[in-house]
């Protein structure tokens, strides 16, 4: 690309979403399970998995973060 606001700049990205999954626990007595596969070559030292519960209207009512690379 030879034009644009980022032309010639080195960008440092954080919080990049690699995958997004949805579950509807209303069909399973309020429970859901989602399995995620970590892509090969991904450095898990800087990785987080974010999960959140959201009301139908969009309000987030709970959230959690897990860092798989941290023991």
Secondary structure, DSSP 8 states (H G I E B T S, - for coil): ---STTTT------S---------GGGTTT---------TT--GGG--EEEEEE-TTS-EEEEEEE-TT--
